[in-house]
Amino acid sequence: MSNSIAKDFKFLSLLRFAFPTMVMMVFMSLYTIVDGIFVSRLVGTSALSALNIVYPAISLLIAVGVMFATGGSAIIARKLGEKEEDAARADFSTLILTGIIIGLLFLILGNIFAEPIAKLLGATDALLSDCLSYLKVSLYFAPACILQLLFQSFFVAAGKPILGLTLTITGGLANMVLDYAFMGPLDMGVGAAALATGIGQLVPAVFGLFYFFFVRTGSIYIVKPHFYASLLTESSLNGSSEMVTNLSNAIITYLFNIMMLKFLGEPGVAAITIVLYGQFLFNALYMGYSMGVAPVISYNHGSQNHTLLQRIFKICIAFISVSSLIITVLALISSPFIVEIFTPRTTETYGIAKTGFFLFSLNYVFAGTNIFASSMFTAFSNGKISAIISFVRTFGMIVANILILPQLIGVNGIWLAVPVAEFFTIFLSIYYFYKMRHVYNYTK
């Protein structure tokens, strides 16, 4: 078959297909994590707090990119399954140009209003300078950030996950090397972390543009774009759950920061930053798997191959269930060692983060199923259900828990806000799995 997403997948072949995207998402999470490690070790934990203060603004940029990437790739993969390749290429090209335009808007407006944004997010006088340094440089690379997110999904939809993985690893390695060089020997400060990340994002962004423009033998490549309002609307609605997730992350990070400043001060903000970095890493595996199998689900939904769709669903549920238990145990056992990567055992931040990381890690038992449920309904182009699951999981439940649990059990309530939210959301995911099973024919 001409397109690798059209294979007759079984367990190992599906895992092999999704594996590059899993590794790719891990490297994507390492962009942020490596910044945190080098900032904490080479600049200081107060600078680490500054990164987390402005992260909600960067998360908004990521939210828009992920929305068009996941929503758009589902549309493109479905049209490939329906043998509408010309329409798929036109949609693909339109989304690329849209991403560049949105990135430029973030670059311009974000830098104009950087100081008011930083203060609104809770930057104290002591942290304001570092907050502005990191935020402004990050936003200079906004177009590259969005293109990288788009190409992550589009390389998979094009049946080229290995190429996407190679580019992401290359960008990630460049980020790591430059982080050390800029903040170590060159002593360029916290803004250099954002510069290293931006250069790393340029690698897949620039190469992706050249590849899809000049290599015209695959299923999708750049052609003349056609701006249909229906395409942008459908992509936005279909990817709304992923946007909700990232917007919710921005709001949740803000609330975590405010609550930690209230209970434990700046060391508490540094501690929650470390714990959230761990979440980036472990959830990246679930997100990578879900993103990796999503084009396969979309393609077989478009081609009405219900038998294969049912097999894929069974494989996914089995993989997510087993891996969730493994990842939870791994996170619980490794929590002291992960925390020590960021800060020495002798610091106040270490003691806070060690306890927090252990309690927070209980969420991974349930998170994988919830992430997959949302992604699966996006793949079916049902943005409504996907958004409901994401909203409840990443906003409604967590915000309520952050505001209520600390009042009942103190600072441990902050750490348990996410595990409690994931636990209750899994019942919603199971409900929709059951309710929609005959609509999309993923079970008999």
C-alpha positions in Angstrom: 0.0 0.0 0.0 1.2 3.5 -0.8 0.5 4.9 2.7 1.9 3.2 5.8 -1.1 4.2 7.9 -3.1 1.8 5.6 -1.3 -1.3 7.0 -3.1 -4.3 8.5 -1.9 -3.5 12.0 -1.4 -6.0 14.8 0.0 -5.3 18.3 3.7 -5.1 17.5 3.3 -3.3 14.1 1.0 -0.7 15.7 3.5 -0.2 18.6 6.3 0.1 16.1 4.3 2.7 14.1 3.5 4.7 17.3 6.9 4.4 18.9 8.7 7.1 16.9 5.9 9.6 18.0 6.3 8.4 21.6 10.0 9.1 21.5 9.3 12.4 19.7 7.0 13.6 22.4 9.5 12.6 25.1 12.1 14.7 23.3 9.6 17.6 23.0 9.1 17.4 26.8 12.8 17.4 27.3 13.0 20.9 25.6 11.3 22.3 28.7 12.8 19.9 31.2 16.4 20.4 30.1 15.9 24.1 30.3 14.8 23.6 33.9 17.7 21.4 34.8 20.3 23.8 33.5 18.6 26.9 34.8 18.3 25.4 38.3 21.8 24.1 38.4 23.7 26.9 36.6 21.5 30.0 37.3 19.6 29.1 40.5 16.2 27.9 41.8 14.8 31.4 41.8 15.4 31.5 38.0 13.6 28.1 37.8 10.6 29.7 39.5 10.7 32.5 36.9 10.3 29.9 34.1 7.2 28.5 35.7 5.7 31.9 36.3 5.7 32.8 32.6 5.0 29.2 31.3 1.2 29.9 31.1 1.9 32.5 28.3 4.0 30.0 26.4 1.4 27.3 27.0 -1.1 29.5 25.2 1.1 29.5 22.1 1.5 25.7 22.4 -2.2 25.3 22.8 -2.9 27.0 19.4 -0.3 25.0 17.7 -1.5 21.7 19.1 -5.1 22.5 18.3 -4.3 22.9 14.5 -1.9 20.0 14.5 -4.2 17.4 16.0 -7.4 18.7 14.6 -5.9 19.3 11.1 -4.0 15.9 11.0 -7.2 14.0 11.8 -8.9 15.8 8.8 -6.0 15.1 6.5 -5.7 11.4 7.5 -9.5 11.0 7.1 -9.4 12.5 3.6 -6.5 10.2 2.7 -8.6 7.3 3.8 -11.4 8.6 1.6 -9.0 8.8 -1.3 -9.3 12.6 -1.5 -5.6 13.3 -1.8 -5.8 16.6 -3.6 -8.1 18.0 -0.9 -5.8 16.7 1.8 -2.8 18.5 0.3 -4.6 21.7 0.0 -5.8 21.5 3.6 -2.3 20.6 4.7 -0.8 23.7 2.9 -3.4 26.0 4.3 -2.8 24.9 7.9 1.0 25.4 7.5 0.5 29.0 6.3 -2.1 29.6 9.0 0.4 28.4 11.6 3.1 30.8 10.4 0.7 33.8 10.5 -0.4 33.0 14.0 3.2 32.6 15.2 4.0 36.0 13.8 1.1 37.5 15.8 2.3 35.9 19.0 5.9 37.2 18.3 4.8 40.8 17.8 2.0 41.2 20.4 3.7 39.0 23.0 6.9 41.2 23.0 4.9 44.4 23.1 3.0 43.4 26.1 5.6 41.1 27.8 5.9 43.1 31.1 2.1 43.4 31.8 1.8 39.7 31.0 4.6 38.7 33.4 3.1 40.8 36.2 -0.4 39.4 35.6 1.0 35.9 35.9 2.4 36.7 39.3 6.0 37.8 38.7 7.4 39.4 41.8 9.9 42.3 41.7 12.7 39.8 42.4 11.7 37.5 39.5 10.5 40.1 37.0 13.8 40.5 35.1 14.3 36.7 34.7 10.6 36.3 33.7 10.9 38.9 30.9 14.2 37.6 29.6 12.8 34.1 29.2 9.4 35.1 27.9 10.6 37.6 25.2 13.2 35.3 23.7 10.7 32.4 23.7 8.2 34.5 21.8 10.8 35.5 19.1 10.6 31.8 18.1 6.8 31.6 18.1 6.5 30.7 14.4 9.1 27.9 14.7 7.3 26.6 17.8 4.0 26.3 16.0 5.5 24.8 12.8 7.3 22.2 14.9 4.0 21.2 16.6 2.3 21.0 13.2 5.0 18.9 11.6 5.0 16.5 14.6 1.5 15.4 13.6 1.8 15.9 9.8 4.9 13.6 9.5 2.8 10.9 11.1 -0.2 11.6 8.9 2.2 11.4 5.9 3.4 8.0 7.0 6.9 9.3 7.9 7.0 9.0 11.7 10.7 8.0 11.7 11.7 11.2 9.8 9.7 13.3 12.3 11.4 11.5 15.2 14.9 12.1 13.7 14.2 15.8 13.4 12.8 16.1 16.9 15.8 14.3 18.4 18.2 16.5 16.4 16.5 19.6 17.7 16.4 18.2 21.2 20.2 17.5 21.2 20.9 20.9 19.8 18.8 22.4 22.7 20.7 20.4 25.3 24.2 21.3 24.0 23.3 25.0 23.6 21.7 25.1 27.1 25.0 24.1 28.6 27.1 26.3 26.4 24.9 29.4 26.8 24.4 29.2 30.5 27.6 27.5 31.5 30.8 28.8 29.8 29.2 31.8 28.2 27.2 32.7 31.3 24.3 34.3 29.3 21.7 34.0 32.0 18.1 32.6 32.0 17.2 34.1 28.6 19.7 31.8 27.0 17.5 28.8 27.9 14.8 30.2 25.7 17.3 30.9 23.0 18.6 27.3 23.1 15.0 26.0 22.9 14.1 28.3 20.0 17.1 27.1 18.0 16.1 23.5 18.7 12.6 24.2 17.4 14.0 25.7 14.2 15.5 22.4 13.2 12.2 20.5 12.6 10.4 23.7 11.5 12.8 24.7 8.7 13.5 21.2 7.6 9.8 20.4 7.5 9.1 23.3 5.3 11.9 22.3 2.9 10.8 18.6 2.9 7.2 19.2 2.2 7.9 21.8 -0.4 10.5 19.9 -2.4 9.7 16.2 -1.8 6.5 15.7 -3.8 6.4 11.9 -4.0 4.5 11.2 -0.8 0.8 11.4 0.0 1.0 15.0 1.2 3.2 18.0 0.2 2.8 21.8 0.0 0.6 23.0 -2.8 -1.3 26.3 -3.3 -3.3 26.9 -0.1 -7.0 27.5 -0.1 -8.5 29.4 2.8 -11.8 27.9 3.6 -13.4 29.0 6.8 -14.9 25.5 7.2 -11.4 24.0 7.3 -10.1 26.3 10.0 -13.3 26.0 11.9 -13.4 22.2 11.7 -9.7 22.0 12.6 -10.2 24.3 15.6 -13.3 22.4 16.8 -11.7 19.0 16.2 -8.5 20.0 18.0 -10.4 21.9 20.7 -9.8 19.2 23.3 -6.1 19.5 22.9 -6.3 23.3 23.0 -8.4 23.0 26.2 -5.8 20.8 27.7 -3.0 23.3 27.1 -5.1 26.3 28.1 -6.1 24.5 31.2 -2.4 23.7 31.9 -1.7 27.5 31.7 -4.5 28.3 34.2 -3.6 25.4 36.4 0.1 26.3 36.4 -0.9 29.8 37.4 -3.0 28.5 40.3 -0.3 26.1 41.4 2.2 29.1 41.5 -0.2 31.3 43.5 -1.0 28.6 46.0 2.6 27.6 46.5 3.6 31.2 47.0 0.9 31.4 49.7 1.9 28.2 51.5 5.6 27.8 50.9 7.0 30.9 49.1 9.4 30.8 46.2 10.9 27.4 47.1 7.4 26.0 46.8 7.1 27.4 43.3 10.5 25.8 42.3 9.2 22.5 43.8 6.0 22.5 41.8 8.0 23.3 38.7 10.1 20.2 39.2 7.0 18.1 39.8 5.3 19.5 36.6 8.4 18.7 34.6 8.0 15.1 35.7 4.4 15.2 34.5 5.6 16.5 31.1 7.9 13.6 30.8 5.6 10.7 31.8 2.5 12.1 30.1 4.6 12.5 26.9 4.6 8.8 26.6 0.8 8.6 26.7 0.4 11.6 24.4 3.0 10.2 22.0 1.2 6.9 21.7 -2.2 8.5 21.3 -0.8 10.9 18.7 0.9 8.0 16.9 -2.2 5.8 16.6 -4.6 8.7 15.9 -3.9 8.9 12.1 -4.4 5.1 11.9 -7.8 5.4 13.6 -8.8 8.3 11.4 -7.7 6.5 8.3 -9.6 3.3 9.1 -12.6 5.3 10.2 -12.6 7.1 6.8 -12.2 3.8 4.9 -14.9 2.1 7.0 -12.5 -0.8 8.0 -14.4 -1.7 11.2 -12.7 -5.0 11.7 -9.3 -3.4 11.9 -10.6 -0.5 13.9 -11.9 -2.9 16.6 -8.5 -4.7 16.7 -6.7 -1.4 17.1 -9.0 -0.3 19.9 -8.4 -3.5 21.9 -4.6 -3.1 21.4 -4.7 0.5 22.6 -6.7 -0.3 25.7 -4.4 -3.2 26.6 -1.2 -1.2 26.0 -2.4 1.9 28.0 -3.6 -0.2 30.9 -0.3 -2.1 31.4 1.9 0.8 30.7 0.0 3.0 33.2 0.8 0.6 36.0 4.5 0.4 35.0 4.9 4.2 34.7 3.2 4.8 38.0 5.5 2.4 39.8 8.5 3.9 38.0 7.5 7.4 39.0 7.0 6.5 42.6 10.3 4.7 42.9 12.4 7.2 41.0 10.9 10.4 42.6 13.9 11.2 44.9 16.4 10.7 42.0 14.4 12.8 39.6 14.1 15.7 42.1 17.9 15.5 42.8 18.6 16.1 39.1 17.2 19.6 39.5 18.3 20.6 43.0 20.7 19.2 45.7 19.4 17.1 48.6 20.5 19.8 51.0 18.1 22.5 49.7 14.6 23.3 51.0 13.2 22.9 47.5 14.4 19.2 47.5 12.5 18.3 50.6 9.3 19.9 49.3 9.6 18.5 45.8 10.4 14.9 47.0 7.2 14.6 49.0 5.2 16.4 46.3 6.5 14.2 43.5 5.6 11.0 45.3 2.0 12.1 46.0 1.5 13.6 42.5 2.7 10.5 40.8 -0.4 8.6 41.8 -2.2 10.3 38.9 -0.4 8.2 36.3 -2.5 5.2 37.0 -5.5 7.0 35.4 -3.9 9.7 33.1 -3.1 7.4 30.2 -6.6 6.2 29.7 -8.0 9.7 29.9 -5.4 11.1 27.4 -6.1 8.3 25.0 -9.9 8.7 25.2 -9.7 12.4 24.3 -7.3 11.7 21.5 -9.4 8.8 20.1 -12.5 11.0 19.8 -10.4 13.7 18.1 -9.3 11.0 15.6 -13.0 10.3 14.9 -13.5 14.1 14.3 -15.7 14.3 17.4 -14.2 17.4 18.9 -17.2 17.8 21.3 -16.7 14.6 23.3 -12.9 15.0 23.2 -13.2 18.6 24.5 -15.6 17.5 27.3 -13.2 14.9 28.5 -10.2 17.3 28.3 -12.1 20.1 30.0 -13.3 18.0 32.9 -9.9 16.3 33.3 -7.5 19.3 32.9 -9.7 22.2 34.1 -12.9 21.6 35.9 -11.7 18.9 38.4 -8.2 20.2 38.9 -9.2 23.8 39.5 -11.8 22.7 42.0 -9.3 20.5 43.8 -6.6 23.1 43.9 -9.0 25.6 45.5 -10.7 23.2 47.9 -8.2 20.4 49.0 -5.5 22.7 50.4 -8.1 24.3 52.6 -9.0 20.8 54.0 -5.6 19.1 54.3 -3.0 21.8 53.7 -0.2 21.7 51.2 -0.7 18.0 50.4 -4.0 19.0 48.9 -2.1 20.8 46.2 -0.1 17.7 45.3 -3.2 15.5 45.3 -5.3 17.8 43.1 -4.2 16.1 39.9 -4.5 12.5 41.1 -8.0 13.1 42.4 -9.0 14.8 39.1 -7.6 11.9 36.9 -9.4 9.4 39.1 -12.8 10.9 38.7 -12.3 11.6 35.0 -11.7 8.0 34.1 -15.3 7.3 34.8 -16.3 9.8 32.2 -13.8 8.3 29.7 -15.3 4.8 30.3 -18.8 6.2 29.9 -18.0 7.6 26.5 -16.2 4.5 25.4 -19.4 2.6 26.1 -21.8 5.1 24.7 -20.1 5.7 21.4 -19.0 2.1 20.7 -21.6 1.5 18.0 -21.5 4.9 16.5 -17.9 4.5 15.4 -17.9 0.6 15.5 -14.6 0.2 17.5 -16.2 -2.6 19.4 -18.8 -5.2 18.4 
